[in-house]
Amino acid sequence: MSASDIKEKNGSQASIKEDVERHQTSYEGDESARVGDLKRQLKNRHIAMISIGGVIGTGLFLGTAGALRKGGPIGLLLGYSIVGSICYSVMISLGEMIAYLPIAGGHISLAARFVNPAFSFTMGWNYYYNWIIVLPAELSAAAVLINYWNKTVNNAAWITMCLVVVVAINALGAGAYGEAEFWFASIKVITITGLIILGIILDLGGGPNHDRIGFRYWINPGPFVQRYGIPGDTGKFLGFWSVMTQAAFSYIGTEIVAIAAGEAKNPRRNIPRAIRRVYIRILLFYIVGTTIIGLLVPSNHPSLNLTDHNAAASPFVIAIQTAGIKGLPSLINACLLTSAWSAASSDLYTSSRALYGLALSGQAPRVFTKTSKNGLPWVAIVFSSLFSFLAFMGINESAGTVFGWFANMTAIAGLMTWFGICFTYVRFYKGCRAQGIDRSKLPYASKLNPYASYYAMVWIIVICTFSGWDVFLRGKWDTATFVTNYLPFILFPILYIIARFVTKIPLVKPADMDFKTGLAEIEANSYDEPPPKNLMEKIWNKIM
């Protein structure tokens, strides 16, 4: 529906409801045909590893270095624990909606159903911006990781090589992407699990130097870092608070399982299984991981420098080198390289599907809805891949500095996506109550909601508001830091206000929300899987 058509309405409630229904029809139409265009090719193990891969990335391997340097071991642990609780709250909210309606466009399409088209527009373009920005950041990171072994070759060559691999994976379709992500994520899981076990051994004095570290670094240089020379508890609190944005960057990406839901096989079974295990991954990989990091490395160690952005800057590698273990840093760097490749591949997949969903809803040119015979949205993939060329900025600028700019913008944009997901869930919850839908009968439901959604929204606004607080200190003003922290935060409400002004469509009333369109196709693609035949299959089902 065009803006002019909407403006001709007389504003009555009947007209508003008709506007909403027409808009929904424009992107829903025949749900089975629409989702069928993409083809459901992602298996349970693909969905499981996509959800894991979204949790584990360079933010955990490398970003924790800067977070430890700024916040100290307790500040690091507290920051990642708080953001982890926010992440979990977002995921159980998203999981409840997406397990019931696993449709193309994920939370972007759900926002149109349960909030209004303007909010869907805002969510969609914010999300698309998020992933097309982080894509070149990951390619820049991959190039610098290769510099760990070879600094004689221009980074442009490495960026080009990585880009070809990422585009090739996505060009082969969702099945190929899922398979690649399965193996990439498996490497990441094995790596971080091995590092945690090794970290415990080193802390207890099991390394070649037999140095029993214990909680030594919690005492000296201390549990917190005194930031900006501000004395007392205030300086320590500011050190802890500076960890929050970096922690958010590390967690952003867990929600991509919603985008993959439109291409998932047996979605009513596989999506809830992935969502239910998110908390285990947060606890195991991040909470345990950051605890071990805080034990192994002092916060004032000179190598905790994110601008290096290779294995040498990883707290785990610093601990390994200090213990006198040789050979492992190169192996870890190789694992980090696959992690960057995995992240870049996911970035292109997610951005292309987000653009596809926007086009289906009439909020992007219809040309992006074109798919090949095997369900590949090739126009959206080609267009999204063009933004990867921003990675070549790293050739003339410090790659670490460029990565920092991208990381800041991605963290805040990602947090606003989380805010939008939680707000959409609150509306979904009200719609269920208004229409007498028993949430306990849904494929997935959490007893923590709707309170978890409100909890996450409050924290997100607080973190975004004070994300760049340090630029306001006397003598600390930095325009680049201010812009990268606050541009995505300010842009979100501006986009909504503009879209709301154009569409003239208010919030969808709970009684008018669409809970039915597409259910026939979803139920047809959901089925009971046969029970495990042997012990190995039982173990596999427990893991996946």
N, C-alpha and C positions, 0 to 999 in steps of 0.2 A: 504494500500500500504506500502510495506517495504521500508526502507531507501535505500537498495541496488537497488531496482527498480527505485527509483527516481534518484539516482546518475547516472544511465545508460542513462538518458535523455540527449539530445544534447544541452539543454539550450535555444532552440528557443522559441519564444512566443507561438507558437502552442503547443509545448510540455508542457510548463508551464500551459497553459489553460487546457490541458488534465489532467495534474497532479491534478489540483484543482478540476476538475469535478469528477475524480475518487475518490479523497479523500471525497468529499461531498457525493458521492454515497455510500461510505463505511459506513457512519453514517446516511445518510438520507434513502436511499433505498426506500422502499414503506412506505411513511410517515404514512399512515393510519394504516398499520400493526404495525409499531413501536410504535406510540402513543397508539394504541389500547392495546398493551401489558401492559401498565400502568393503563388503564381504567380511564375514566373521571368521578370521583366520588365526586369532590368538588363542593358544591353548592355556590350560590351567597353569602349567609351569612357566609359560611366558608371562602371564598376568602376575604370578607370584614374584618372579624375578624383576619385572618392571617396577613393582611396588618396592622391592628391596633396593633396586638400582637408584630409585628416586631418593632414598635415604642416604646411601653411601656415595660420596663423591670426593672431589678434591678439597671441598670444604672441611671434611673430617681429616683427611691425610695431611693437608697443608694449612688450611685456614686456622686450625687450632694453634698454630705457632704464634700468629699475631694476637690471637685471643689470650693465650697464656702470658705473653709479654705485657699486654695491657691490663689484664685483670688478676693475674696471679692464679695459683691452683684452685683456690676456693671460688674466686670470681669466675674462673673458667667453668667450673662444675655447676655453679648456681645459674650462670647465664644459659648454658646448654640444657639444664634441667627445666628451667622456666619455659624456654622456647620449645622444648620437647613436649611439655604439657600442653602448650598452645597447639602444636602440631597434631597431637593426639586428639584434642578437642575438635579441630577442623576435620580430621579424617573420619571420626565417628559420625559427624554431622553430614559430611559428603557421602559417606558410605551408605547411610540410611536412604538418601535420595537416589543415588546412582545404582544401588542394588535393586531398587524398585523400578526405576526407569533408566536402564543402561542404553542411552540413546547417543547418536552422533552429536558432537559438540559438547557433551558432558555438562559441566556446571554452567556453561554459557547458555545452552539451550534451556536448561532448567530455570535459569534466571528469568527468561521470557515467560515461562509458564507461571511461576510463583511470585514474581515481583512485577515487572513490566518490561516492554521492549527497550526502553531507555536504559534500564539497568543491565539488560543483556548486552546491549551495544557497548556500554562502559566496561563491563566485565570482559567481553570478547577482545576489544582492542587493547585494553590494559594487559591482558594475558598474552596476546600476540606480541605486543611490544616487549614484554618480559622475555619471551623465548628467542625472538630474533636478535635481542641485545646480548643475551648470555651465550648464544651460539658462537659468535666471533671471539668471545672471551675464552671459551673452552678451547677453541682452535689456537689462540695465542698461547694458552697454557701448555697445550701439547707441544708446540714448537719449542718453548723454553725448556720443557722436560727433556727433549731430545738434545738440547744444548749441554746437558749433563755429561753426555758422551762425546759430542762433536760440536765445537764452536766455530769451525772453519767455514761451514756452509751457511749461506744466507738463510734467515728464518723464512723468507718467502717460499723457498723450496719445500720446507717442512710443512708449512701451512697449506700449500697446494696439495701435497701428498695426503695429508689428513683430510682435507676437504673432499678429495676424490673418493676416499674410503667411505666417508660419511654419506655422501650423495649416492654412492653405489648401493649401500645398505638400504637406504630409503627407497631407491628406485626399483628394488626387487619386490617391494610390497610389504604389507603388515606382517606376514608370516616370516619373511626374512629378517625384518627388524626385530620381531619377537625372539627369533632364534639367536640372533647376534646379541641381543640384550641378555638372554639367558646365560650365555657363556661369559660375556663381559661382567655381568653381575656376580656370576659364580667366582670369577677371579677376585673380584672385590671382597666378597664374603670370606673367601679363604685367606686373603691377604690380611684383612683387619682382624679376623679371628686369630691367625697366627701371631700377629703383632701384639695382641692383647695377652696371649699366653706367654710370649717371649718377654713382654714388659713385666709381667708378674715374676718371672724367673729372675730377670735382671734386678728388680727391686729387692728381691730376697737374697741377692748376692750370688746368683748362679752363673754370672757372666765370667769371662776369662780373667777379669781383674778382681773377682770375688769381693766386690764392694757392696756391702749390704746397705742399701739406701734408706729403706723404710720411709718415714715421714720427715726426713731431714729437711727437705726444701719447703715444707710447710712451716718450719720454724725459722729457717734462714735461706732465702731472703724474706720469707713470710707468706702467709696465706693470701694476702691481697697486695696489690701494687698501689703505691701512693702516686696518683696521677697529677701532672701539671704543677707539682710542687705545692699542692694544696694540703695543708696539714690535717691531721686527725681523721676521724671517721668519714668526713666529707670527701676527702681525697680518695680514700679506699672505696667508697660507694661509687664515685665517678669512674674509678678503674673497673669495677664490676660492671657498671652500666655500659661501658664502651664495648663489652663483649657481646651485647644483645644483637646488634646488627649483623655481626659476623656469624653468630649462631643461627640467625634467621636465614642467611645466605646458605648455610650448610644444610638446613632442613628443607628449603624450598625445592619442590619437585616431587614430593610424596603424592601430590594430588594428581599427577599425570595419569594415574590409573583410571580416573574418571574420563579422560579423553580417550583412553584405550578401550573403555567399556563398550563403545559403539562397534568395535571390531572383535569383541571377545566371544569365544565359544561358550555356550552354557553359562551366560552371564549371571543368572540368578543364583548359581552355586559358586562360581569362581570369584566373583567380586566380593561377596561377604567373607569368603575364606581369606582373601588378601587383606581386607580391612581389619579383621579380628586379630591379625598377627602383627599389626603395625606397632603396637605398644612393646612387643617383645623385641623388635628390631631397634626401637628407640632406646630401650633400657640396655640392651646388649651392646650395640655398636657405639652409641653416643655417651650414655651415662657411665658405663663401665670404661669405655675408651678414654673419655676425658679425665676420669679419675686416675687411670694408669698414667696418662700423660703428665698430670700434675705431680705425680710421685717421682717420675723419672728425670724431669728436666727442671732446673731452676728458672724462674720467670725472668731473671736478668742475664740469661745465657746470650752471648753475643750473636749466635747463629740463628736466633729466633727472628728472622727477617723475611717477611713475605715477598719482598721485592725480588729475591732470588728465584722464588717459585719453582724449585725443583726438589729432588729428594733431600738435598743437603739442608733444606729449610724445614723438613718434617721433624717434629719432636721425637718421633719414634727413631728416625735415623740418627739424630743427635745423641740419643741414649745408646744406640747400638755402637756408634763410633766411640763414645766415651768409655763403653765397656770393653772396647778392643776387639770387636767382632769385625772381620773383614769379608768383603764380597757381597754382603746383604744389601748395602745401599743401591747398587746397580740393579739388583733384582727388584727391590721396592720401587725404584724409579720406573722400571719396565711395567710394573703393575699400575703405577700412577698414570702411565701413558695410556694403557688400555682403559683406565677410568675416565680420562679426558676424552678418549674416542667414544666411549659409551655415552658420556654426558652430551657430547656434540650430536651424536646420532639421535638421542632422545629429544634434544632441543629442536632439531629439524622435523622430526616426526610430530612432536607436539604442536609446533607453530603451524605446520601445514594443515593439521587436522583442525586447529582452532580457526584458521582462515577459511577452511572448507565449511565449518559450522556457521561462521559469520555470513558466508555467501548464501548458504541455505536459508538463513533467516532474513535475507534481503538487506543485510547491513554491510555487505561488501559486494563488489561486482560479481554477477552471476557466472562469469567465465571461470571463477575459482571452484565451481561445483563440478566441472568436467572431470570424469574419471575414465580410466582405461577399462578394457573388458574384464581384467582381473581385479577391478576395484581400487585402482591406484589413483588418488587425486593429483595427477601429475602437474597440472597447472599451478596448484597451490604449492607443491614441492619445489618446482622451478623458481617461482617468485620468492619464496621464503629463503631459498639457498643463496639468492643474490646478496642478502644482508651479511652473509658470511665473509664477504670481501672486506668488511670493516676490520677484520683481523689483521689485515696488512698494515694497519696503523701502527702495529707493534714493531714494524721494521725500523721506523724512524724515531719512535718514542720508546722509552723504557717499557718493555712488555709488562713488567710488574705494575707500573703506574697505570697503564691502560686497563689491565685486569682489575685494578682497584676501582677505577671509575665504573666499569661495567658491573662489578660486584655490588657496589653501593646502590646503583640504580635498580639492579635485579632484586636485591633484598627488599627494598621498599615496595617495588611493584608487586613482588610476590606476596608480601604481607597484605597488600590491598586486595589481591586476589583471594587470600584467605578470609579477609573481612567480608568480601562479597559472598563467598561460599556460606559463611555463618549466617549472614543476613538472609540469604536465600533459604537457608534451612529454617530459620525462625518463621518465615512466611509459610514454608512447607508444613511446619508443625501446626500452625494456625489453620491451614487449609484442611489438614487431617481431622482436626477437632470439629471444624465447621461442617464437614461433610460426613462425619461419623465413621471415619476410617480408623480401624483398630490398629495402632502401630505395632502391637505385639504380634500381629499376624503378618507383618511385612517380612521380606527375605532377611533383612537385618535391621535391628533397632537397638538403641542404647538407652539404658535407664538414666544415664547422666544428662540426657538432653531434656529440655532445651537449655538447661543451665550451662552446659559445656560451651554452647555457642555464644552465650552472653559473656562468659568468662574470656573466651578467645577474643571477642570483639573489643572488649575493654582493654585488654593487654596490647592488642595490635595498635589501637589508636595511641596509647601511651608511648609505645616503643617508637612509632613513626614520628610522633610529635617531638620527641627528644633524641632522635637518631643523630642529629648533627649539632648537638648542644655545644660541643667544644669550640665551634667556630665563633661563638658569641663571647668567648672569654677574651679578656684584654690581650691584644697582640697576637691572637690566634686566628684571625679571619682568613679564610681561604675560599675564594669564589667557586672553584671546582668542587670542593667538598660540599659546600652549601647547595649548589645546583644538583649534584648527583644524589644527595639525600632527600631534598625536598621537592624536586620537580615531579617525580612519580606520585608523591603524596598529594600535591596540589592538583595535578592533572586529573586524578580520578573524579573528584567532585565536579570539576569544570566540564569534563566529558559528559557526566550525567546531566548536569543542568542544561547543556546545549541540546542533548538528545531529548530530554524531557520537554523542552520548549518546542522542538520541532514536531515531535509525535503527538503532544497534547494528551497522551494516555496516562492516567493516574495509576496508582498501585492496583493490581488485580484484587478484587474482593475475595476473601477466603472461600466463600460459597461458589464463586465462579471459576476457581482454579481448575485446570485440566489435569486430572489424574488418570485419564482413560486412553488418550490417543497413543497408539503404538503398543498397547499391552498385548494385543493378539500376536504380533510378530515376536515380541519378547518371550511370551509364554511358549510359543512354538519352538523357539530356540533354546528353551530350558528343559532339562530332562534329568532323570535319576541315573547316575553313573553306576556301573557294576561294582560290587564290593571288592576289596583287594583279595587276590588269589593266594598270596603267600606273605611271609614275614617281610621280605624286601619291599613289596608293594605297600604294606602297612606303614613301614618306616617312611617310604617316599611320600605317602599321603599326609603323614604327620608333618613332614618338613615343608611340603609344597601346599 
